[in-house]
């Protein structure tokens, strides 16, 4: 992630957030609104540790957070054995 500025903003992230808020950007060169549509954002990130910076909550509000704890071998064995048993009985 980009380094944070003095007040905690990250300019590239703020540009993406502005698009998510307003659907585009105002072009200063020809004084027109640039509307962007049919864009899907898929993101992935790790916790902010070491050299990684966190993302602002103003930007995070646009995404769903999904976390899955890794399964132990015993749990996976039980899940898939039940699925196979159900499959063969039906």
C-alpha positions as CSV (number, residue, x, y, z in Angstrom):
1,X,0.0,0.0,0.0
2,X,1.2,3.5,-0.6
3,X,2.7,5.4,2.3
4,X,0.4,7.6,4.3
5,X,0.6,11.3,4.1
6,X,0.8,13.7,7.1
7,X,-2.9,13.5,7.8
8,X,-3.2,9.7,7.1
9,X,-4.5,9.9,3.5
10,X,-3.2,7.6,0.8
11,X,-3.7,9.4,-2.6
12,X,-4.2,6.4,-4.9
13,X,-6.7,4.9,-2.4
14,X,-8.5,8.2,-2.2
15,X,-8.9,8.3,-6.0
16,X,-10.5,4.8,-5.9
17,X,-12.7,5.8,-3.0
18,X,-13.8,9.0,-4.9
19,X,-14.8,6.8,-7.9
20,X,-16.8,4.5,-5.5
21,X,-18.5,7.5,-4.0
22,X,-19.3,9.4,-7.2
23,X,-18.9,7.1,-10.1
24,X,-16.1,9.0,-11.8
25,X,-13.7,12.0,-11.8
26,X,-13.8,15.6,-12.9
27,X,-11.2,16.2,-15.7
28,X,-9.5,19.5,-15.1
29,X,-8.0,19.6,-18.7
30,X,-11.3,19.9,-20.5
31,X,-13.7,20.6,-17.6
32,X,-15.9,17.6,-18.1
33,X,-17.1,14.7,-15.8
34,X,-15.5,11.4,-16.7
35,X,-18.1,8.7,-15.7
36,X,-16.8,5.1,-15.4
37,X,-19.3,2.2,-15.3
38,X,-19.4,-1.6,-15.2
39,X,-16.3,-1.9,-13.0
40,X,-16.0,-4.6,-10.4
41,X,-13.3,-4.5,-7.7
42,X,-12.0,-7.7,-6.2
43,X,-9.4,-7.2,-3.5
44,X,-7.2,-9.2,-1.2
45,X,-5.0,-8.0,1.6
46,X,-3.1,-9.1,4.7
47,X,-3.0,-7.5,8.1
48,X,-0.9,-4.3,8.2
49,X,2.3,-5.5,9.7
50,X,6.0,-4.9,8.9
51,X,6.2,-2.8,5.7
52,X,2.5,-3.0,4.9
53,X,0.2,0.0,5.7
54,X,-3.4,-0.4,6.6
55,X,-6.2,0.9,4.5
56,X,-8.6,3.6,5.8
57,X,-12.0,2.6,7.1
58,X,-13.5,5.2,4.7
59,X,-12.3,2.9,1.8
60,X,-12.9,-0.4,3.6
61,X,-16.7,0.3,4.0
62,X,-17.2,-0.6,0.3
63,X,-16.0,-4.2,0.7
64,X,-17.3,-7.3,2.4
65,X,-14.9,-8.9,4.8
66,X,-14.5,-12.7,4.6
67,X,-12.2,-14.7,6.8
68,X,-12.0,-18.5,7.0
69,X,-10.0,-20.2,9.7
70,X,-8.0,-23.1,8.3
71,X,-9.7,-26.5,9.1
72,X,-7.9,-29.2,10.9
73,X,-7.5,-32.6,9.2
74,X,-10.0,-34.2,11.5
75,X,-12.7,-31.6,10.7
76,X,-12.1,-32.0,6.9
77,X,-12.3,-35.8,7.2
78,X,-15.6,-35.6,9.0
79,X,-17.1,-33.0,6.6
80,X,-16.1,-35.0,3.4
81,X,-17.0,-38.4,4.8
82,X,-20.5,-37.1,5.7
83,X,-20.8,-35.7,2.2
84,X,-19.7,-38.9,0.5
85,X,-22.1,-40.9,2.8
86,X,-25.0,-38.6,1.8
87,X,-24.1,-38.9,-1.9
88,X,-24.0,-42.7,-1.9
89,X,-27.3,-43.0,0.1
90,X,-29.2,-40.8,-2.3
